Structure formats: structure tokens, C-alpha cells
Amino acid sequence: QGTLDDEQASAALLQAGYADTAEVYRQLQALASSRAYLNMSTTGQTRIDHLIPLLLGAVGSSDEPDQTLVRLLRIVEAIGRRSSYIALLVENPMALSQLVRLCSASPWIASQLSRNPQLLDELLDPRTLYSPPQRDAVRNEVRQRLLHIDSEDLEAQMEVLRRIKQAAVLRVAAADVMEAVPLMVVSDHLTDIAEVMVEAAFDLAWRHLVARHGRPQCGDTRVCDSGFAVIGYGKLGGIELGYGSDLDLVFLHSVESAARTTNGDKPIDNAVFYARLGQRMIHIINTRTPAGVLYEVDTRLRPSGASGLLVSNVDAFADYQREHAWTWEHQALVRARLITGDVGIAEAFSAIRGEILTRRHELDKLR
């Protein structure tokens, strides 16, 4: 607040544990003169004035206080207009302590918190913060939160999925950097979260299209279970997801399109229905909203790559694997598995995968 001269400020910061006191002092002066601070209400500025000394004291005893403070000041700027979050940190020493620990241990966590300040709510209870959520718990939260949103408000539904995913991943990361869970379990939790989000995207897309066009028909009078399945490849299929991993997805359907349409008031060809289903799923997962992207989606592992159909018939998929696929595409099947969808397609896919992976190869040709 400018009550100390440069020499006094430097001495105070040195005593608090900082090394490059001139740079730390410059950072603090920059915050005090920033537009974010000057545009705050009187209440907001007062709360910041209370927070900064607490923050300086807590960060000074961390492993790398100079770097950690820079990360935290970015978060303070990000939450400046939400003075309730400033109050949360001032009034909850445990939350402030958790924030400092996490930002000291992980620049990735610090960047997530600065981009998504609402995640600070997760700091209030260390019992849950360092306990990664189980798959069923994430699934139940998705179900409960979506119940309170208009079924036609896709944007709000997408926001909810992103917020739930961010909070769940933060808990995994917190447990990871604090070594509260074994390293090998981290990818399991991240994969579980991704699978729940893919399931939710499928459910939202399916409900929308069925409401508009009816259900695909598998026979003259029989509607399909869903006739659609999502196959995970790569790190998703191998249960090896990292924090920044994209999702390698392949979409399959099991319904012949010839003379088959949906049974709604606005019927469309089955193949068109499934193509739109795949497109809508990608839109739900891949579109950037105020909360960011749920996941980046890569569908280039589908038959014929980027030039092929987005959603393939399972029989056509089998034919492609037997007659046209490259060696690397057969290798990719090693980590491929069902993520969500029709059980019948899952069984058919498993049989195709088993057939291809147990083929005898001409070694010279393979080399």
C-alpha cells in the first residue's frame, strides 16, 4: 500500500523468505496500480488489502516462494471482480494454505485455477480435495445437475459438464501432486472421468435426435436399442489418459440404412441419424464455451481416416479391417475398447478385434 520505502520493503520481503525481493516488490506494485485493482469496489479493495499480507506470509515459507507468488498473483487478478472468493481465502486459512501448497507444487493447477476461479470452492474441504472422485460419484453428479437444466438448453448442459469435469480433474491433480494416490492410479481416475463425460455427451445427443426424428428402426416394427457405439482408441482405450490428453474416438452403428428410417414425425434415413448423432457428440465435447473445451476429439482413426464416414456400419468396419487397413491401424486395435453404447456392437467389435489381432502374419511382408 506504499507505506514502506523501497529499502524497507526489500528488507521485509527478504525476512519473509523471498530471494529476488526487487522483482517481488515490482509484482506487488504492479498489482496495486493495475486496472483490475483500481476498478474494484471499496469492499473488494479492502479484501485484497487484507489478503495480500496473508498471502505473502503463506507463500514465503513454500519451496519456491518467488515463482509461487507470481502464480498466485495471477489468480488474485482473475478473482478480483469476485470479491466473495477473496473473502473465502481471507476467512478460511485452510483454503489459503491448500491454495499455496497446490500452486507451489503445480504450475498446471495454478493455471487451471486462474482460468476457472470457481474451482476455488474445492479448496474448502481437504478431505475431498485430496480424494479423487469415483466413477459412480461423477456419473451421479452429472445426472443430478442436468436434471435442473431445461432439456432444450444445450449450452447450459455443456457448461455443467465442463464444470464437473474441471472440479473432478482438480481433485485428481491435487491428490497426485501431494502423493495421496499412487501414480499408476492417476490415469485410471482421469480415464473414468472422460468415460463419464462421453457417456453424458452420447445421452444428450441421443435424446435430442430422438425427440426430433424418432428412434432408428431395426425391422418393420422393431426399434433399435440404440444401434450405436463409441469405441475408444489410444490413451483413452488404454486407460492411460493424462491431464491434457485428447480423446481418440471411433463411432459404429449396426443398422442397415436400406429402406430403414427413424419412426418420428420427421423421419430420416438411419445412416443420416447416426451421422448426426456422431456430429452432435463431437459438438458437445469439442466446442469451446465460457468454461472452455470439455476434451479435444480426434476421429482420424476411423476407417479411411479423415476422408472416411464419421460413423461406420460395423460390418463395413470389419471388411475394412480385413481387407484395407494398414498395419498401424491393426496395431491401434490393441488399445481399442467400448466406451459406451450398444452391447451387441460391443460384442461384434470384440470379435472383429480378436480376429484381426490373432491373425498369422507373413513376417517378411510385415518387416
Backbone torsions as a table, in degrees:
resi	resn	phi	psi	omega
1	GLN	NA	8.1	174.3
2	GLY	83.6	15.9	-179.3
3	THR	-85.0	-12.3	178.8
4	LEU	-113.1	147.0	172.8
5	ASP	-79.8	174.5	-173.8
6	ASP	-57.5	-42.4	-177.0
7	GLU	-66.8	-43.2	179.1
8	GLN	-65.2	-40.8	179.7
9	ALA	-63.6	-42.6	-179.9
10	SER	-63.0	-41.5	-179.7
11	ALA	-65.7	-40.5	179.8
12	ALA	-64.9	-41.0	-179.4
13	LEU	-69.5	-37.6	177.7
14	LEU	-62.9	-42.5	179.1
15	GLN	-66.1	-30.2	-179.6
16	ALA	-76.5	-12.4	175.5
17	GLY	117.3	4.7	-176.5
18	TYR	-91.2	149.0	-177.1
19	ALA	-94.0	-60.7	-179.3
20	ASP	-88.1	77.5	-172.3
21	THR	-64.7	-32.8	179.8
22	ALA	-63.5	-42.7	-179.8
23	GLU	-69.8	-40.2	177.9
24	VAL	-62.1	-43.5	179.1
25	TYR	-62.6	-38.8	178.5
26	ARG	-62.9	-41.6	179.1
27	GLN	-61.4	-41.5	-179.8
28	LEU	-67.7	-40.3	177.1
29	GLN	-64.2	-37.8	178.9
30	ALA	-62.8	-40.2	177.5
31	LEU	-65.1	-43.8	-177.3
32	ALA	-64.5	-28.1	-179.4
33	SER	-102.2	4.7	-176.6
34	SER	-73.0	156.0	177.3
35	ARG	-62.9	-36.7	-179.4
36	ALA	-58.5	-43.3	-179.1
37	TYR	-73.1	-45.8	-175.5
38	LEU	-66.8	-26.8	-179.7
39	ASN	-86.3	-3.3	179.3
40	MET	-71.0	158.3	171.4
41	SER	-68.2	166.9	177.6
42	THR	-59.4	-39.8	178.5
43	THR	-62.4	-43.5	-179.9
44	GLY	-63.0	-43.3	179.1
45	GLN	-64.7	-39.2	178.7
46	THR	-62.8	-40.8	179.2
47	ARG	-66.3	-40.8	176.2
48	ILE	-61.2	-42.8	-179.5
49	ASP	-61.7	-30.6	175.4
50	HIS	-77.8	-35.2	-174.1
51	LEU	-72.6	-44.2	-170.5
52	ILE	-57.6	-45.9	177.1
53	PRO	-61.3	-39.4	177.3
54	LEU	-62.8	-40.9	-179.4
55	LEU	-65.5	-44.1	-179.8
56	LEU	-60.9	-40.3	179.4
57	GLY	-67.5	-42.7	-178.3
58	ALA	-69.1	-40.5	-177.7
59	VAL	-72.5	-33.0	-176.2
60	GLY	-59.5	-25.9	-179.6
61	SER	-95.5	5.6	178.3
62	SER	-81.5	174.0	-174.8
63	ASP	-65.6	-44.5	-178.9
64	GLU	-128.0	75.9	-171.0
65	PRO	-60.9	-37.1	-177.5
66	ASP	-62.4	-48.5	-179.8
67	GLN	-67.4	-41.3	-177.7
68	THR	-63.1	-39.1	-179.4
69	LEU	-63.9	-41.2	178.3
70	VAL	-58.4	-43.6	179.3
71	ARG	-62.6	-41.2	-176.4
72	LEU	-73.6	-34.2	178.1
73	LEU	-65.4	-31.0	174.9
74	ARG	-65.1	-38.5	178.1
75	ILE	-67.0	-41.7	178.8
76	VAL	-59.2	-43.5	177.4
77	GLU	-62.5	-39.7	-178.1
78	ALA	-65.7	-32.8	-176.9
79	ILE	-99.8	7.6	-175.7
80	GLY	-55.8	-38.1	-178.8
81	ARG	-80.1	-9.8	178.8
82	ARG	-110.7	77.3	-172.7
83	SER	-62.7	-16.6	177.0
84	SER	-64.1	-33.2	177.6
85	TYR	-72.0	-35.6	174.7
86	ILE	-61.5	-44.5	179.1
87	ALA	-62.1	-38.5	179.4
88	LEU	-57.1	-44.3	-177.9
89	LEU	-73.1	-34.9	179.0
90	VAL	-68.4	-41.6	-172.4
91	GLU	-89.2	-9.6	-178.5
92	ASN	-125.0	87.2	-180.0
93	PRO	-54.6	-33.9	178.9
94	MET	-64.5	-42.5	178.9
95	ALA	-63.4	-42.2	178.5
96	LEU	-63.4	-41.1	179.1
97	SER	-62.6	-43.3	179.2
98	GLN	-63.6	-40.5	-179.8
99	LEU	-61.6	-45.5	-179.7
100	VAL	-64.1	-44.0	-179.5
101	ARG	-59.6	-46.2	-176.0
102	LEU	-68.5	-42.5	-178.5
103	CYS	-71.2	-29.6	175.2
104	SER	-68.6	-38.6	-175.9
105	ALA	-81.2	-27.7	-169.9
106	SER	-146.1	109.9	173.5
107	PRO	-63.5	-28.1	178.3
108	TRP	-63.8	-46.1	178.5
109	ILE	-61.9	-41.4	178.8
110	ALA	-59.6	-42.3	-179.7
111	SER	-67.0	-36.9	177.8
112	GLN	-64.7	-40.9	-179.7
113	LEU	-69.1	-35.6	178.7
114	SER	-70.1	-32.1	178.5
115	ARG	-81.2	-28.2	-175.9
116	ASN	-132.0	75.5	-174.3
117	PRO	-59.2	-24.6	-179.1
118	GLN	-61.9	-17.0	178.5
119	LEU	-68.8	-13.4	177.7
120	LEU	-61.6	-24.5	177.4
121	ASP	-58.4	-29.0	-178.3
122	GLU	-68.7	-16.2	-176.6
123	LEU	-77.9	-11.4	-172.1
124	LEU	-70.0	-28.3	-176.0
125	ASP	-126.1	97.6	-178.2
126	PRO	-62.5	-19.0	179.0
127	ARG	-66.2	-34.9	177.7
128	THR	-94.1	-29.7	-177.4
129	LEU	-57.7	-39.9	-176.7
130	TYR	-101.0	20.4	178.0
131	SER	-124.2	99.0	-178.1
132	PRO	-56.3	137.3	-178.8
133	PRO	-68.6	144.8	176.3
134	GLN	-80.5	158.8	-176.3
135	ARG	-53.5	-48.0	-176.9
136	ASP	-64.3	-34.6	178.9
137	ALA	-65.8	-42.0	177.6
138	VAL	-65.5	-43.4	-180.0
139	ARG	-61.1	-42.9	180.0
140	ASN	-66.2	-38.1	178.5
141	GLU	-65.2	-41.6	176.7
142	VAL	-58.5	-47.8	-177.8
143	ARG	-61.3	-45.8	-177.1
144	GLN	-67.8	-42.3	-177.7
145	ARG	-67.7	-38.1	-179.1
146	LEU	-71.3	-24.2	178.4
147	LEU	-61.0	-27.0	-175.3
148	HIS	-94.8	10.4	-179.2
149	ILE	-116.5	139.9	176.5
150	ASP	-54.9	129.8	-176.7
151	SER	-62.2	-18.1	179.5
152	GLU	-92.0	-7.3	-176.2
153	ASP	-93.3	79.3	-176.7
154	LEU	-63.4	-37.8	-178.4
155	GLU	-61.1	-43.3	178.6
156	ALA	-66.0	-37.8	177.9
157	GLN	-63.4	-42.1	178.7
158	MET	-64.6	-38.8	177.8
159	GLU	-61.4	-43.5	-179.4
160	VAL	-60.6	-45.1	179.6
161	LEU	-59.2	-41.8	-178.5
162	ARG	-67.7	-40.8	179.9
163	ARG	-65.8	-43.0	179.4
164	ILE	-63.7	-44.0	-179.8
165	LYS	-62.8	-44.0	-178.8
166	GLN	-62.1	-42.6	-179.9
167	ALA	-66.4	-41.0	-179.8
168	ALA	-65.7	-42.7	-179.8
169	VAL	-67.9	-35.4	176.5
170	LEU	-60.2	-41.5	179.4
171	ARG	-65.2	-36.9	176.1
172	VAL	-64.8	-46.2	-178.0
173	ALA	-64.2	-39.6	179.4
174	ALA	-63.3	-44.5	177.7
175	ALA	-65.2	-33.7	-179.6
176	ASP	-66.4	-54.9	-174.2
177	VAL	-69.7	-24.7	177.5
178	MET	-92.7	5.8	177.2
179	GLU	56.4	36.7	177.3
180	ALA	-83.5	-15.6	175.8
181	VAL	-132.5	152.3	177.4
182	PRO	-62.7	144.9	-178.3
183	LEU	-55.1	-39.0	-176.5
184	MET	-68.2	-18.1	-178.6
185	VAL	-85.1	-20.2	-176.6
186	VAL	-58.1	-48.4	-178.7
187	SER	-65.2	-30.0	176.1
188	ASP	-62.6	-46.4	180.0
189	HIS	-64.8	-43.5	-179.9
190	LEU	-63.5	-36.6	178.0
191	THR	-69.0	-41.4	177.4
192	ASP	-58.1	-44.9	179.8
193	ILE	-60.9	-45.2	180.0
194	ALA	-62.1	-41.5	-179.8
195	GLU	-62.7	-41.3	178.1
196	VAL	-62.9	-39.2	179.7
197	MET	-68.0	-37.4	176.5
198	VAL	-66.3	-42.3	176.9
199	GLU	-58.7	-44.3	-179.0
200	ALA	-65.1	-41.2	178.6
201	ALA	-63.4	-40.9	177.2
202	PHE	-61.8	-45.5	-177.8
203	ASP	-63.1	-44.1	179.4
204	LEU	-64.0	-44.8	-179.4
205	ALA	-64.9	-42.8	-179.8
206	TRP	-61.9	-47.9	-178.7
207	ARG	-60.2	-41.4	-179.4
208	HIS	-63.2	-48.3	-176.0
209	LEU	-70.8	-37.5	178.2
210	VAL	-65.2	-39.0	178.3
211	ALA	-63.2	-31.7	-176.6
212	ARG	-89.2	-38.5	-171.2
213	HIS	-122.3	-5.6	-173.7
214	GLY	84.3	-178.8	-176.8
215	ARG	-93.7	147.6	174.1
216	PRO	-60.1	144.6	179.1
217	GLN	-103.7	128.7	179.9
218	CYS	-92.0	-13.4	179.5
219	GLY	-154.4	-169.7	-176.5
220	ASP	-61.3	-38.8	-177.2
221	THR	-128.8	2.0	-174.0
222	ARG	-106.9	124.5	175.2
223	VAL	-85.3	157.7	-177.6
224	CYS	-78.9	154.9	170.0
225	ASP	-58.6	-62.4	163.9
226	SER	-148.5	-32.0	179.8
227	GLY	66.8	21.3	-172.7
228	PHE	-143.3	143.1	178.9
229	ALA	-145.6	148.7	176.9
230	VAL	-109.4	121.7	179.2
231	ILE	-104.1	130.6	177.4
232	GLY	-97.6	131.5	176.1
233	TYR	-113.2	-179.9	172.1
234	GLY	59.9	-139.7	-175.7
235	LYS	-68.0	-31.2	176.3
236	LEU	-66.7	-48.1	178.9
237	GLY	-64.3	-34.6	-177.8
238	GLY	-86.6	3.2	-178.6
239	ILE	56.6	48.1	-175.4
240	GLU	-130.7	25.7	-175.6
241	LEU	-62.7	142.5	170.0
242	GLY	-107.0	-177.9	-175.8
243	TYR	-65.9	-31.4	-177.7
244	GLY	-109.5	14.6	-176.1
245	SER	-68.2	144.1	170.2
246	ASP	-89.5	176.9	-178.7
247	LEU	-111.1	119.1	174.2
248	ASP	-88.4	110.6	-174.8
249	LEU	-121.9	142.0	171.7
250	VAL	-127.2	133.2	-178.8
251	PHE	-106.4	132.5	178.6
252	LEU	-127.3	147.6	170.4
253	HIS	-131.1	162.6	-173.3
254	SER	-120.0	13.3	-173.0
255	VAL	-108.1	129.7	174.6
256	GLU	-70.8	133.7	-176.4
257	SER	-82.7	-18.0	-175.5
258	ALA	-60.5	119.9	176.3
259	ALA	59.1	21.1	179.2
260	ARG	-119.8	130.4	178.5
261	THR	-133.5	172.9	174.3
262	THR	-75.5	166.3	-172.4
263	ASN	-106.6	21.3	-178.3
264	GLY	-91.2	-174.9	179.5
265	ASP	-68.8	-25.5	177.1
266	LYS	-120.9	72.8	-174.2
267	PRO	-67.0	145.7	173.9
268	ILE	-133.7	160.5	178.2
269	ASP	-57.9	142.6	-179.1
270	ASN	-54.0	-44.2	-177.9
271	ALA	-62.6	-37.3	177.3
272	VAL	-66.2	-41.6	178.1
273	PHE	-56.2	-48.1	-176.3
274	TYR	-70.5	-34.2	176.3
275	ALA	-62.9	-42.9	178.5
276	ARG	-68.1	-32.8	177.7
277	LEU	-62.8	-45.8	177.6
278	GLY	-63.2	-42.7	-179.9
279	GLN	-62.8	-41.5	-178.2
280	ARG	-69.1	-37.0	175.7
281	MET	-59.7	-45.4	179.8
282	ILE	-62.5	-40.6	178.1
283	HIS	-59.9	-44.8	-178.6
284	ILE	-63.9	-40.0	-175.3
285	ILE	-83.1	-38.5	-164.7
286	ASN	-98.0	-16.6	-174.2
287	THR	-74.9	139.5	178.0
288	ARG	-83.5	124.6	176.6
289	THR	-116.7	-179.6	176.1
290	PRO	-54.2	-27.4	178.6
291	ALA	-90.1	3.2	178.4
292	GLY	97.7	-161.9	179.8
293	VAL	-96.1	139.4	176.4
294	LEU	-67.3	-57.1	172.6
295	TYR	-151.3	152.7	165.8
296	GLU	-77.6	137.1	-178.1
297	VAL	-114.0	133.9	177.0
298	ASP	-120.2	118.0	-179.7
299	THR	-111.5	16.9	-174.4
300	ARG	-75.2	-6.5	177.4
301	LEU	-85.2	0.5	176.8
302	ARG	-68.5	161.3	179.2
303	PRO	-52.1	131.8	-179.0
304	SER	68.8	11.3	173.9
305	GLY	62.9	-146.0	-175.3
306	ALA	-62.8	-19.9	-179.6
307	SER	-88.5	-7.5	-177.1
308	GLY	-88.3	173.4	177.1
309	LEU	-63.8	143.2	179.6
310	LEU	-65.2	-38.1	179.7
311	VAL	-122.4	122.9	-175.9
312	SER	-105.7	146.4	169.8
313	ASN	-68.8	140.8	-174.4
314	VAL	-63.0	-32.6	176.9
315	ASP	-68.9	-39.8	177.1
316	ALA	-65.6	-35.3	176.8
317	PHE	-62.4	-43.3	178.9
318	ALA	-62.5	-44.1	179.8
319	ASP	-62.4	-41.2	179.4
320	TYR	-62.5	-44.7	-179.4
321	GLN	-64.1	-36.9	-177.9
322	ARG	-76.0	-36.1	-168.4
323	GLU	-112.4	-27.1	-168.0
324	HIS	-126.3	-17.5	-173.3
325	ALA	-67.5	147.0	176.1
326	TRP	-81.0	164.5	-179.4
327	THR	-56.7	-42.6	-178.8
328	TRP	-64.7	-28.3	177.2
329	GLU	-71.1	-34.4	173.4
330	HIS	-67.6	-40.1	177.9
331	GLN	-61.2	-36.9	-178.3
332	ALA	-63.8	-24.4	179.1
333	LEU	-66.0	-19.6	-178.6
334	VAL	-56.6	-38.9	-176.4
335	ARG	-104.7	13.2	-177.5
336	ALA	-88.9	140.5	178.7
337	ARG	-160.1	161.8	178.0
338	LEU	-66.8	135.3	173.5
339	ILE	-102.1	-46.4	177.4
340	THR	-161.8	157.4	175.7
341	GLY	126.1	-160.9	-171.7
342	ASP	-64.1	127.9	-179.5
343	VAL	-64.0	-37.2	179.0
344	GLY	-60.7	-41.2	177.5
345	ILE	-67.6	-37.2	178.3
346	ALA	-58.6	-43.6	179.9
347	GLU	-66.9	-42.4	179.0
348	ALA	-63.6	-43.1	179.2
349	PHE	-62.5	-42.8	-179.8
350	SER	-60.5	-39.8	179.3
351	ALA	-66.4	-42.9	179.0
352	ILE	-62.4	-46.4	-179.4
353	ARG	-59.6	-45.7	179.5
354	GLY	-62.1	-41.6	179.4
355	GLU	-61.5	-46.2	-176.3
356	ILE	-68.8	-42.6	-174.9
357	LEU	-74.7	-17.2	179.6
358	THR	-104.4	10.5	176.1
359	ARG	-63.5	147.9	170.4
360	ARG	-85.0	138.4	-176.5
361	HIS	-115.7	146.4	171.1
362	GLU	-78.1	113.1	-169.8
363	LEU	-64.1	-37.8	179.4
364	ASP	-63.7	-43.4	178.6
365	LYS	-64.0	-39.8	179.9
366	LEU	-64.4	-42.1	177.3
367	ARG	-61.7	NA	NA
